[in-house]
Amino acid sequence: MKFGAGNPDVRVAVVGYGYWGSKHMRVLSSMPGVQVTIVDEDPERIAEARRSYPSAESTLHLNDVVEQVDAVVVATPPTTHAAVALQALRCGRHALVEKPLATTVEDAQEMVEAAAAGGVHLMAGHTFEYNAAVWKLKEIIDSGELGRILYIDAARLSLGKYQRDCNVIWDLAPHDISIASFLLDEVPRTTWVWAKRHVGNRHADVAYLRLDFERAVTHAFVHVSWLDPCKVRRVTVVGERKMAVYDDMSDNERVRVYDIGVDPTDPDDHGESHAMPVSYRTGDIVSPFIQFNEPLLVQDSHFVECIRTGARPNTPGERGLDIVRVLAATDVAEATGRPAFVAGSIDPSGADLMRGVAS
Ligand SMILES: NC(=O)c1ccc[n+]([C@@H]2O[C@H](COP(=O)([O-])OP(=O)(O)OC[C@H]3O[C@@H](n4cnc5c(N)ncnc54)[C@H](O)[C@@H]3O)[C@@H](O)[C@H]2O)c1
């Protein structure tokens, strides 16, 4: 089939034309051969969509258009993801679902099963796994330049958009959990949580997580907040040899590699000696060139390409389910005040809870 504006070969409904759905609409409507329909249950949002995209079809209900499209992009609030996506998947439509894939493990599992049963793609909208700076960071880690990874630290802070239907962990931490899991090629096995609500009476607005990765024998600390005066979007990877920082707020030095480190002066010293316990190394700070494309455009182009070619998405529903499992474990950890195993991890007895990971 010939692709072109007058001859669309992929028809997509963007469900939820809010803050983020409008960005999906912008990138999808820029793609040759893609025809986009807007769905939002709020008439005011539909009126706004018609002003911005007068030639695009729009409607209040997915029912009206689900039979006429090939795929949906679900950009509604998290608690509605499962219902909207399942409606589309059960009609044999591909679905790209925003993070978090769902708000329960059971819902996420049902979505994965529905996609498999229907022979269609379910893709998780893990935008940062389509981000060239994150790819560069992974390339640096995999090259061994940093040495053994001691820990990862991630901060995602600002005076953020308080969500009605989830806490700050479910809203913001999917990004950092997916980044850390992508960088280390594994999903964390255990999570620890400190979270607190400071404003309103619904959900925690500030949280600190610790994620333990078994194979990599390391951990990630994640700080997420809707209540911080400074906008911070930063991932630091501390290696034994060097350290790397990905700062998403930087215009032209998103990734920096610091040739610095700390070594124990006497590895056999167990605290008795009065000598300085460590020595410091300092060297160059290097910022590699990164060819940058808008991650949402890269992600949505990949979704369209998977529809066209039948290729499996790089972030399939199973990947979204993995992250939902970690998020569900954060709920348990928050409620119990104890570390929680991620469902599907190897030893739920907790007998070897922290084996190999320095606490
Ligand atoms: N990947 C990212 O970086 C990123 C960034 C922001 C938001 N998000 C995700 O995008 C999703 C939307 O977030 P937002 O900030 O745009 O929210 P929003 O409240 O601004 O927009 C949600 C829209 O969905 C509509 N809606 C709700 N239920 C609906 C339904 N059943 N059918 C049709 N329309 C419905 C609402 O009327 C609203 O216009 C969330 O899942 C969020 O986690 C992702």
The ligand as a Gaussian input file, in Angstrom:
#p B3LYP/6-31G(d) Opt

LIG

0 1
 N        5.106000       9.353000      29.418000
 C        5.116000      10.512000      30.049000
 O        6.145000      11.178000      30.168000
 C        3.823000      11.039000      30.613000
 C        3.727000      12.376000      31.011000
 C        2.513000      12.823000      31.529000
 C        1.436000      11.957000      31.647000
 N        1.572000      10.663000      31.263000
 C        0.442000       9.704000      31.391000
 O       -0.584000      10.116000      30.478000
 C       -1.858000       9.803000      31.040000
 C       -2.715000      11.058000      31.046000
 O       -2.133000      12.018000      31.889000
 P       -2.492000      13.574000      31.724000
 O       -1.584000      14.305000      32.621000
 O       -2.550000      13.926000      30.282000
 O       -3.987000      13.607000      32.330000
 P       -5.119000      14.672000      32.016000
 O       -6.052000      14.641000      33.190000
 O       -4.533000      15.983000      31.605000
 O       -5.882000      14.082000      30.732000
 C       -6.662000      12.930000      30.777000
 C       -7.795000      13.092000      29.774000
 O       -8.494000      11.843000      29.652000
 C       -9.891000      12.117000      29.551000
 N      -10.587000      10.880000      29.950000
 C      -10.657000      10.332000      31.190000
 N      -11.283000       9.140000      31.135000
 C      -11.633000       8.938000      29.837000
 C      -12.281000       7.882000      29.140000
 N      -12.706000       6.790000      29.785000
 N      -12.464000       8.005000      27.802000
 C      -12.039000       9.111000      27.144000
 N      -11.403000      10.140000      27.762000
 C      -11.201000      10.050000      29.081000
 C      -10.118000      13.311000      30.450000
 O      -11.311000      14.000000      30.101000
 C       -8.850000      14.130000      30.190000
 O       -9.031000      15.064000      29.146000
 C       -1.592000       9.241000      32.423000
 O       -1.604000       7.841000      32.364000
 C       -0.189000       9.711000      32.760000
 O        0.486000       8.813000      33.634000
 C        2.727000      10.195000      30.725000

